[in-house]
Amino acid sequence: MSKTLYLHRTGDKTCVSHDGYIQMGAMCHSVERHMELNPHVTWVETHWIPDIFKHRYKRATFQAHERVSGGKDSIEARPRDFPDEGASRGLLSGKPHLSTK
């Protein structure tokens, strides 16, 4: 079974690979050269490119998960299982563990 990935030509000697949802890499060679270097993948040249990750919209499955779970605030409001874990390293708000050496 062969993977299918996509290439977008950004210049004569540059291209960006993506999986149809997320950009995966910016290449400093042409689309044709990229296809030669990676023959085990089925490459399709596209004339569109997905938004960069930080500009992405939430996916429908994640939106459904947030609806069911109550969103981020409900998760952060839960009592912690180990409230002092990580406090000695300054990671959490618990009391630091005093070591006896």
CYANA upper distance limits for C-alpha pairs under 8 A (distance plus 0.5 A):
  2 SER  CA     40 HIS  CA      7.44
  2 SER  CA     41 VAL  CA      6.49
  2 SER  CA     42 THR  CA      6.90
  3 LYS  CA     40 HIS  CA      8.32
  3 LYS  CA     41 VAL  CA      5.73
  3 LYS  CA     42 THR  CA      6.36
  4 THR  CA     19 ASP  CA      8.33
  4 THR  CA     41 VAL  CA      6.53
  4 THR  CA     42 THR  CA      5.11
  4 THR  CA     43 TRP  CA      6.34
  4 THR  CA     44 VAL  CA      7.79
  5 LEU  CA     17 SER  CA      7.77
  5 LEU  CA     18 HIS  CA      6.82
  5 LEU  CA     19 ASP  CA      5.61
  5 LEU  CA     20 GLY  CA      7.88
  5 LEU  CA     41 VAL  CA      7.49
  5 LEU  CA     42 THR  CA      6.83
  5 LEU  CA     43 TRP  CA      5.69
  5 LEU  CA     44 VAL  CA      6.90
  6 TYR  CA     17 SER  CA      6.13
  6 TYR  CA     18 HIS  CA      5.77
  6 TYR  CA     19 ASP  CA      6.39
  6 TYR  CA     20 GLY  CA      7.26
  6 TYR  CA     43 TRP  CA      5.90
  6 TYR  CA     44 VAL  CA      5.29
  6 TYR  CA     45 GLU  CA      6.22
  6 TYR  CA     46 THR  CA      6.93
  7 LEU  CA     15 CYS  CA      7.00
  7 LEU  CA     16 VAL  CA      6.16
  7 LEU  CA     17 SER  CA      5.03
  7 LEU  CA     18 HIS  CA      6.85
  7 LEU  CA     31 VAL  CA      7.20
  7 LEU  CA     43 TRP  CA      7.21
  7 LEU  CA     44 VAL  CA      6.64
  7 LEU  CA     45 GLU  CA      5.24
  7 LEU  CA     46 THR  CA      6.42
  8 HIS  CA     15 CYS  CA      5.96
  8 HIS  CA     16 VAL  CA      5.72
  8 HIS  CA     17 SER  CA      6.90
  8 HIS  CA     18 HIS  CA      8.47
  8 HIS  CA     31 VAL  CA      8.04
  8 HIS  CA     45 GLU  CA      6.35
  8 HIS  CA     46 THR  CA      5.75
  8 HIS  CA     47 HIS  CA      6.53
  8 HIS  CA     48 TRP  CA      7.11
  8 HIS  CA     49 ILE  CA      6.91
  9 ARG  CA     14 THR  CA      6.88
  9 ARG  CA     15 CYS  CA      4.96
  9 ARG  CA     16 VAL  CA      7.15
  9 ARG  CA     30 SER  CA      7.84
  9 ARG  CA     31 VAL  CA      6.78
  9 ARG  CA     45 GLU  CA      8.10
  9 ARG  CA     46 THR  CA      8.29
  9 ARG  CA     47 HIS  CA      8.00
 10 THR  CA     14 THR  CA      5.99
 10 THR  CA     15 CYS  CA      5.44
 10 THR  CA     16 VAL  CA      7.39
 11 GLY  CA     15 CYS  CA      7.17
 11 GLY  CA     30 SER  CA      8.22
 12 ASP  CA     30 SER  CA      6.73
 13 LYS  CA     28 CYS  CA      6.70
 13 LYS  CA     29 HIS  CA      5.10
 13 LYS  CA     30 SER  CA      4.69
 13 LYS  CA     31 VAL  CA      8.10
 14 THR  CA     26 ALA  CA      7.91
 14 THR  CA     27 MET  CA      6.07
 14 THR  CA     28 CYS  CA      5.23
 14 THR  CA     29 HIS  CA      5.31
 14 THR  CA     30 SER  CA      5.56
 14 THR  CA     31 VAL  CA      7.69
 15 CYS  CA     26 ALA  CA      6.49
 15 CYS  CA     27 MET  CA      5.74
 15 CYS  CA     28 CYS  CA      7.36
 15 CYS  CA     29 HIS  CA      7.21
 15 CYS  CA     30 SER  CA      6.55
 15 CYS  CA     31 VAL  CA      6.44
 16 VAL  CA     23 GLN  CA      7.53
 16 VAL  CA     24 MET  CA      7.84
 16 VAL  CA     25 GLY  CA      6.09
 16 VAL  CA     26 ALA  CA      4.92
 16 VAL  CA     27 MET  CA      6.38
 17 SER  CA     23 GLN  CA      6.54
 17 SER  CA     24 MET  CA      5.93
 17 SER  CA     25 GLY  CA      5.81
 17 SER  CA     26 ALA  CA      7.06
 17 SER  CA     27 MET  CA      8.19
 18 HIS  CA     22 ILE  CA      6.10
 18 HIS  CA     23 GLN  CA      4.76
 18 HIS  CA     24 MET  CA      5.43
 18 HIS  CA     25 GLY  CA      7.60
 18 HIS  CA     49 ILE  CA      7.91
 18 HIS  CA     50 PRO  CA      8.02
 19 ASP  CA     23 GLN  CA      7.32
 19 ASP  CA     24 MET  CA      7.65
 20 GLY  CA     49 ILE  CA      8.20
 20 GLY  CA     50 PRO  CA      7.25
 21 TYR  CA     50 PRO  CA      6.39
 22 ILE  CA     50 PRO  CA      6.39
 22 ILE  CA     51 ASP  CA      7.77
 22 ILE  CA     52 ILE  CA      7.45
 22 ILE  CA     53 PHE  CA      7.06
 23 GLN  CA     49 ILE  CA      7.96
 23 GLN  CA     50 PRO  CA      6.82
 23 GLN  CA     51 ASP  CA      8.06
 23 GLN  CA     52 ILE  CA      6.95
 23 GLN  CA     53 PHE  CA      8.00
 27 MET  CA     34 HIS  CA      8.48
 29 HIS  CA     33 ARG  CA      6.71
 29 HIS  CA     34 HIS  CA      7.11
 30 SER  CA     34 HIS  CA      6.68
 31 VAL  CA     35 MET  CA      6.79
 31 VAL  CA     45 GLU  CA      8.18
 32 GLU  CA     36 GLU  CA      6.87
 33 ARG  CA     37 LEU  CA      6.71
 34 HIS  CA     38 ASN  CA      6.73
 35 MET  CA     39 PRO  CA      6.45
 35 MET  CA     43 TRP  CA      7.13
 51 ASP  CA     55 HIS  CA      6.52
 51 ASP  CA     56 ARG  CA      6.55
 52 ILE  CA     56 ARG  CA      7.08
 58 LYS  CA     62 PHE  CA      6.95
 58 LYS  CA     63 GLN  CA      7.04
 59 ARG  CA     63 GLN  CA      6.78
 60 ALA  CA     64 ALA  CA      6.68
 61 THR  CA     65 HIS  CA      6.76
 62 PHE  CA     66 GLU  CA      6.71
 63 GLN  CA     67 ARG  CA      6.77
 64 ALA  CA     68 VAL  CA      6.85
 65 HIS  CA     69 SER  CA      6.50
 65 HIS  CA     71 GLY  CA      8.41
 66 GLU  CA     70 GLY  CA      6.05
 66 GLU  CA     71 GLY  CA      4.96
 66 GLU  CA     72 LYS  CA      8.00
 67 ARG  CA     71 GLY  CA      7.04
 69 SER  CA     74 SER  CA      7.88
 69 SER  CA     75 ILE  CA      8.37
 70 GLY  CA     74 SER  CA      6.14
 70 GLY  CA     75 ILE  CA      8.29
 71 GLY  CA     75 ILE  CA      7.42
 72 LYS  CA     76 GLU  CA      6.81
 73 ASP  CA     77 ALA  CA      6.53
 74 SER  CA     78 ARG  CA      7.07
 79 PRO  CA     83 PRO  CA      8.40
 83 PRO  CA     94 GLY  CA      6.40
 84 ASP  CA     92 LEU  CA      7.73
 84 ASP  CA     93 SER  CA      7.92
 84 ASP  CA     94 GLY  CA      4.84
 84 ASP  CA     95 LYS  CA      6.36
 84 ASP  CA     96 PRO  CA      7.64
 84 ASP  CA     97 HIS  CA      8.33
 85 GLU  CA     92 LEU  CA      7.64
 85 GLU  CA     94 GLY  CA      7.68
 86 GLY  CA     90 GLY  CA      7.02
 86 GLY  CA     91 LEU  CA      5.72
 86 GLY  CA     92 LEU  CA      6.13
 86 GLY  CA     94 GLY  CA      8.24
 86 GLY  CA     96 PRO  CA      8.47
 87 ALA  CA     91 LEU  CA      5.98
 87 ALA  CA     92 LEU  CA      5.35
 87 ALA  CA     93 SER  CA      6.60
 87 ALA  CA     94 GLY  CA      5.59
 87 ALA  CA     95 LYS  CA      6.30
 87 ALA  CA     96 PRO  CA      5.30
 87 ALA  CA     97 HIS  CA      7.59
 88 SER  CA     95 LYS  CA      7.81
 88 SER  CA     96 PRO  CA      4.64
 88 SER  CA     97 HIS  CA      5.91
 88 SER  CA     98 LEU  CA      8.36
 89 ARG  CA     96 PRO  CA      8.14
 90 GLY  CA     96 PRO  CA      8.19
